[in-house]
Amino acid sequence: MLFVVGIVVTCAIAVGFAFILGKTLPSMPNKVCRFLFLFVLGVPMSFVINYVNVWTLGYHKRGWTGVLIIALLGATAGTFWTPQPRNSKTP
């Protein structure tokens, strides 16, 4: 039962993170601001997901180094990933 709770909570966190990104990233044309925003948001999100995984699924705890590497990779990918156009007829 705890396994299912862990999966549901992790998915809920991911959906909330995607909602925040969907509302904020299209309005950030500056790549430096986008990178900093993603990095600052990615560090606590990674800690929360790690806490849920330790509590429910029994995974080992991730330290600061792992969290910073994951946040850095996510911020780098999110910075250079071009946002999708809102109008489906534009190329």
Secondary structure, 3 states (H helix, E strand, C coil): CHHHHHHHHHHHHHHHHHHHHHHHHHHCCCHHHHHHHHHHHHHHHHHHHHHHHHHHHCCCCCCHHHHHHHHHHHHHHHHHCCCCCCCCCCC
